[in-house]
Amino acid sequence: MAVKVVHVSDLSGKQVEESQLARLVVLEHPDFAHGPVTLEVSPDEVAGLKAAEQFVHLEYYPPGARRAERLMVSLEQFNALADAGDMHQILRQAIGAQQERRGRGQAPSGDGRRGRARARINYATLEHAGEPHRGRITDAEKELVREHLEQINQRLRGQRLRQIDPNDPTMRQRYGLG
């Protein structure tokens, strides 16, 4: 006896191939305060959202405040905070400084508290496979990279991370390519 799994979009109910199934996570919604809600969708169904204005979700700690104000601002508004500077460069510098502080055991958060423990990332998923990390590359991650190299490189490009080059001997060995 065999079991057949059929994936359908939560939005339309239409059947979607497993390799084409995407996730849409609703982090905040004014009518649903129960936390993140995950929907399985077809990329075609959310393609129109990508054309919509981009936003940056922020926490702002006013001087002396113990609690943050949560702000959702347009990417354009956020980038304008940099005056004549380049916001991407400012963010890269801040990331570097935070990583340095973490290495010295200082608090990375802007409110003076120690940062919360980070959740473990599962690199054996299409969402994270191929991303640079210090841990061991599992057989499951290697298999995902081999089977979905083009899709993973496209995601890495979009995240401005290094891509996996099958012609690089180190990468070939690391991911079992070729």
N, C-alpha and C positions, 0 to 999 in steps of 0.2 A: 504494500500500500504506500502511496506517495502523498505528500502534503504540498499543496501549492499556496504560496503566500502572494496575495495581490495587494499592492500598495495603491491607495487612493488619496487624492488631495482633500484636506480638511475644508478647503474653500469651495471647491466645485463638485467634489465627489467623483471626479474623473480619474481613471486609472493612470498611474505614473510608473514608469520603469524604475526599479530600485536605484539604478545608477544615476537617474535624473531627479530623484527625490530630494527636495531642498527643505530646510527648516526655517520657519519665520518665528522668532521669539519676541513676543510682546512684553517688553520690560515694564512699561508703565502705560496705563490706560485710565482715563478719568472715571470710568464706570466699573473697573475691576481692580480692587486693591489687594487681591490675593497673591500678588507676586508674579513672577514670570509665567507666561502661558505659551506653550510651544505648539505650533501648527505645522503639519507636514503639507508642503505645497509643491506645485510645479513652478520652475523658474519663470515660465511664460506668464503665470498668473500675477507675479509681483514685479515684472519688468517695468511696469509703469511707475512703480514706487521709486525706482532708481533715478528717474527723471525729475522727481520732486525735489524740493529744496533740502539741503543737507543741514543737520542740526548737531550741536555739541551739547552733551549732557554734563553739567558741572555741579560741583559743590562749592559754595563760597562761605568762608569763615570770616565774618567781620571782626575787626579788632576787639579782643576781649571776649568774644562769643565762644561758648562751649559747643554749640550746635550749628550745623551748617544750614545754609539756605540752598535748596536745590533749584537750579536754573536750567532751562532748555533754551538755548539761543541758536540763531542761525549760524552756519559756518562763516558766512560773510561778516556778521557782527563780531564773532569770536576773533577772526583774523584781523579785524580792524583795531582790536585792542593793542596790537603790536606797533601802532603808530607807523613809523617809516620802516620798521624792521620786518623780518621774515618770520612769521609765526612758526613755520616748520622748523626753522633753525633754532628758534627759542625753545621749542618743545624738545628737540634733540639734545640741546645743551642741558635742559632740566632733567631729562632721562639719564644722561651721563652722570650728572651730579647726584641724583638719587641712588644710582647704582654704586657710586663711590661711597656714599654714606652707608648704604646697606653693607658694603664690604667692611666698613669700620665699625659696624654694629650700632650706628645711630638711627634714630627714628626717621623713616622715609616720608611719613605723612606730614601734611602742612599744618596740622593742628597740634603737633608736639607729642602725640601719642605714638607708641610703637605700632608698626603696621600689623594688620591682621595676618594670620597665617594664610598663605595662598592655597587655593584648591589645586589638587594635582591635575595636571593636564594629561589627557589620554592621547598620545601621539599616534595611536593605532586607530584613528578615526579620520575620515576625509576632511574634517574640520581643522585638524592639526598636523596630519602626516606631512613629513618633509620639512617642518619648521626646525630651525636651528635649536638644539637643546643639548645640555650637558650629559644627560642620561644615556643609557644603552639603547641602541636602536633595536627594537624587537623584531622578530620574524613577521609579526602581523603588520607593523609599520612598513617594513621592506616590501611586503607583498602589495600593500596599498599603493606605494610609490611606483612599483613596477607596473601595476595594472592601470593606474590613473595618473601617470606622469604629466601628461599635458594639462589635465584639469588642476593638478596640484601646483604646477609651475604657474598657471594662470592666477591661482589664488595667491601664491607667494608674491608674484609681480604686483598684484593689487594691494598687498600689504607692505610693499616696498621692502621685502626680505630677499635674501639671496635665493636664486633658483637652483634647481638640481640639474647639473650638466652631465648627461650620460657619457660625454667624451672625456670628462675629468676622471683620471684613474682613482682618485680618492673617493669621489662620489660613487663611481661604479662599484668599488669594493664595499663602501658603507651601506649601499642600498641593494647590492646584489644585482646590478644592472649588467646587461650584455652577457 
